[in-house]
């Protein structure tokens, strides 16, 4: 069969369209083959706990790509492209799936240099001779810890307020004073000697970290892999 000039022109146009369809199909296949999971994570949890363990996840799940955003804000999963998030709070959020990860238990921490050069820290009342470092929106945490330790009231030598627990922990590590930090998030710093716990008396904050995602959403292969890995790691 021989095409007319008009037919050849039409075939060229159609062939171009089919080539575009084939390329789009190939791109879709690649996207479907690579399991991408978009995650929003509380910054302190991300920096101090998740990032140091990411190599383990990548070794176990090389075909899962995590796209991570650090955020303390609550998401509208019906409008956001984020698949899952790690929230800090009391677990009472409406219209989303909420899975408990781990309680937040606070202990006093400081840098080893503070114990070597500063006043003694042998009993909780000795904190009066040190600078206490507070999270500015959670100043009551120190009051609650001192009360649990049997110290009704002290006037510390100094005080410092910072906007996040990430910053207060960093300040303590620099020997600027004593902060309260979550046991789970500082385990590596304790093991390496970068931080010291002068009093092993944990305070239950009644808050926790939770994994959340859109209600009734079926989990993709990548989402399920991240969820199960996260649960397993936090049980260790």
C-alpha positions as CSV (number, residue, x, y, z in Angstrom):
1,X,0.0,0.0,0.0
2,X,1.3,3.4,-1.0
3,X,0.4,6.5,1.1
4,X,-0.5,9.7,-0.5
5,X,1.5,12.8,0.5
6,X,-1.4,13.8,2.8
7,X,-1.3,10.3,4.3
8,X,2.4,10.4,4.9
9,X,2.0,13.7,6.7
10,X,-0.8,12.3,8.8
11,X,1.3,9.2,9.7
12,X,4.2,11.4,10.8
13,X,1.9,13.3,13.1
14,X,0.3,10.2,14.5
15,X,3.7,8.6,15.0
16,X,4.9,11.6,17.0
17,X,1.8,11.3,19.2
18,X,2.4,7.6,19.8
19,X,6.1,8.2,20.6
20,X,4.9,10.7,23.2
21,X,2.5,8.2,24.7
22,X,5.2,5.5,24.8
23,X,7.6,7.9,26.6
24,X,5.0,8.9,29.1
25,X,4.2,5.2,29.7
26,X,7.9,4.5,30.3
27,X,8.1,7.4,32.8
28,X,5.0,6.1,34.6
29,X,6.5,2.6,34.8
30,X,9.7,4.0,36.3
31,X,7.7,6.0,38.9
32,X,5.6,3.0,39.8
33,X,8.7,0.8,40.1
34,X,10.4,3.2,42.6
35,X,8.5,3.4,45.8
36,X,8.6,7.1,46.9
37,X,7.4,8.0,50.4
38,X,7.0,11.7,51.4
39,X,7.5,12.1,55.1
40,X,7.1,15.1,57.5
41,X,9.1,14.7,60.8
42,X,9.4,16.8,63.9
43,X,12.9,18.4,63.6
44,X,14.4,17.1,66.9
45,X,13.2,13.5,66.1
46,X,14.6,13.8,62.6
47,X,18.1,15.2,63.5
48,X,18.8,13.2,66.7
49,X,17.1,9.9,66.0
50,X,16.0,9.3,62.4
51,X,19.0,10.6,60.4
52,X,21.7,8.6,62.3
53,X,19.7,5.5,61.4
54,X,18.9,6.2,57.8
55,X,21.7,4.0,56.5
56,X,20.1,1.0,58.1
57,X,16.8,1.7,56.3
58,X,18.5,2.2,53.0
59,X,20.4,-1.0,53.4
60,X,17.2,-3.0,54.0
61,X,15.0,-1.2,51.5
62,X,17.2,0.1,48.6
63,X,14.1,0.5,46.4
64,X,12.3,2.8,48.7
65,X,13.1,6.5,48.4
66,X,12.2,8.7,51.4
67,X,11.6,12.4,50.8
68,X,11.8,14.0,54.2
69,X,10.6,17.4,55.3
70,X,11.3,18.8,58.9
71,X,8.2,20.4,60.3
72,X,6.4,20.8,63.6
73,X,3.1,21.8,61.9
74,X,0.0,19.7,61.6
75,X,-0.9,18.6,58.0
76,X,-4.1,18.4,56.1
77,X,-3.5,15.0,54.4
78,X,-6.4,15.5,52.1
79,X,-4.6,18.5,50.5
80,X,-0.9,17.6,51.1
81,X,1.3,15.4,49.0
82,X,2.9,14.1,52.2
83,X,2.2,10.4,52.8
84,X,3.1,10.1,56.5
85,X,4.3,12.2,59.4
86,X,5.8,11.8,62.8
87,X,4.0,14.1,65.3
88,X,4.8,15.0,68.9
89,X,1.9,15.4,71.3
90,X,-0.9,13.7,73.1
91,X,-2.1,11.6,70.2
92,X,-5.5,13.3,70.0
93,X,-5.8,14.4,66.4
94,X,-9.1,14.0,64.4
95,X,-9.6,12.4,61.0
96,X,-6.2,10.7,60.7
97,X,-4.7,7.3,61.5
98,X,-2.6,7.6,64.6
99,X,-0.1,4.9,65.7
100,X,1.9,5.2,69.0
101,X,5.7,5.1,68.6
102,X,7.3,5.9,72.0
103,X,6.8,8.0,75.1
104,X,8.8,11.1,75.7
105,X,10.7,10.7,79.0
106,X,12.9,13.6,80.1
107,X,16.2,13.4,82.0
108,X,18.6,16.2,83.0
109,X,21.7,16.4,80.7
110,X,24.8,18.4,80.5
111,X,28.2,18.3,78.8
112,X,31.0,16.4,80.5
113,X,33.0,19.6,80.8
114,X,30.4,21.1,83.1
115,X,30.9,18.2,85.6
116,X,34.7,18.6,85.4
117,X,35.0,22.3,85.9
118,X,31.6,23.5,87.4
119,X,30.1,23.1,90.8
120,X,29.3,19.6,92.0
121,X,26.1,17.9,90.7
122,X,25.7,15.2,93.3
123,X,22.1,15.7,94.3
124,X,19.2,17.4,92.6
125,X,19.3,20.5,94.9
126,X,22.8,21.2,93.5
127,X,21.1,22.4,90.4
128,X,20.7,25.7,92.2
129,X,24.4,26.3,91.5
130,X,24.0,25.9,87.8
131,X,22.2,27.5,84.8
132,X,19.0,25.7,83.9
133,X,18.2,25.6,80.2
134,X,14.5,25.8,79.3
135,X,12.4,25.3,76.2
136,X,10.7,28.6,76.1
137,X,7.2,27.3,75.6
138,X,7.6,24.5,78.0
139,X,9.2,26.1,81.1
140,X,7.0,24.0,83.4
141,X,9.0,20.8,82.5
142,X,11.8,21.8,84.9
143,X,9.3,22.5,87.7
144,X,7.7,19.1,87.2
145,X,11.1,17.3,87.2
146,X,12.3,19.1,90.3
147,X,9.1,18.3,92.1
148,X,9.5,14.6,91.2
149,X,13.1,14.8,92.5
150,X,11.8,16.1,95.8
151,X,13.0,19.6,95.3
152,X,10.1,21.9,95.9
153,X,11.8,25.2,94.9
154,X,15.2,26.4,93.9
155,X,16.5,29.6,92.4
156,X,19.1,28.6,89.8
157,X,22.3,30.4,89.4
158,X,21.1,31.4,85.9
159,X,18.6,30.5,83.3
160,X,18.5,30.3,79.5
161,X,15.4,30.0,77.3
162,X,15.6,28.6,73.7
163,X,12.9,27.9,71.2
164,X,13.2,24.2,70.8
165,X,14.5,21.0,72.6
166,X,17.0,20.6,69.7
167,X,18.6,23.9,70.7
168,X,18.5,23.3,74.5
169,X,20.2,19.9,74.1
170,X,22.8,21.5,71.9
171,X,23.4,24.2,74.5
172,X,23.8,21.6,77.2
173,X,26.3,19.7,75.0
174,X,28.3,23.0,74.9
175,X,28.5,23.1,78.7
176,X,26.2,26.1,78.9
177,X,24.1,24.6,81.6
178,X,21.7,21.7,82.4
179,X,18.8,20.9,80.1
180,X,16.0,18.3,80.0
181,X,16.2,16.0,77.1
182,X,14.3,12.9,75.8
183,X,16.1,9.7,76.6
184,X,15.3,8.1,73.3
185,X,16.6,11.0,71.2
186,X,19.9,11.4,73.0
187,X,20.9,7.7,73.4
188,X,23.8,8.1,70.9
189,X,25.2,11.2,72.6
190,X,25.1,9.4,76.0
191,X,26.9,6.4,74.6
192,X,29.6,8.5,73.0
193,X,30.1,10.6,76.1
194,X,29.0,13.9,74.4
195,X,26.2,14.2,77.0
196,X,26.0,13.1,80.6
197,X,22.9,12.3,82.7
198,X,23.8,13.5,86.2
199,X,20.5,12.2,87.7
200,X,18.9,9.1,86.1
201,X,15.3,10.1,87.1
202,X,13.1,10.2,84.0
203,X,10.0,12.5,83.9
204,X,7.0,11.1,82.1
205,X,5.7,14.1,80.1
206,X,2.5,12.4,79.1
207,X,3.5,13.2,75.5
208,X,4.8,10.9,72.8
209,X,5.8,10.5,69.2
210,X,3.2,9.2,66.8
211,X,3.2,8.0,63.2
212,X,0.2,9.5,61.4
213,X,-1.3,9.4,57.9
214,X,-4.6,9.9,56.1
215,X,-7.5,8.0,57.5
216,X,-8.5,4.8,55.7
217,X,-5.6,5.1,53.3
218,X,-4.2,1.8,52.1
219,X,-0.4,1.8,52.7
220,X,1.9,1.5,49.7
221,X,4.7,-0.9,49.8
222,X,7.1,1.9,50.7
223,X,4.9,3.3,53.4
224,X,4.5,-0.2,54.9
225,X,8.2,-0.7,54.8
226,X,8.9,2.6,56.6
227,X,6.2,2.0,59.2
228,X,7.4,-1.5,60.1
229,X,11.0,-0.5,60.2
230,X,10.2,2.5,62.4
231,X,8.3,0.4,64.9
232,X,11.1,-2.2,65.0
233,X,13.8,0.3,65.5
234,X,12.0,2.0,68.4
235,X,11.5,-1.3,70.2
236,X,15.2,-1.8,70.5
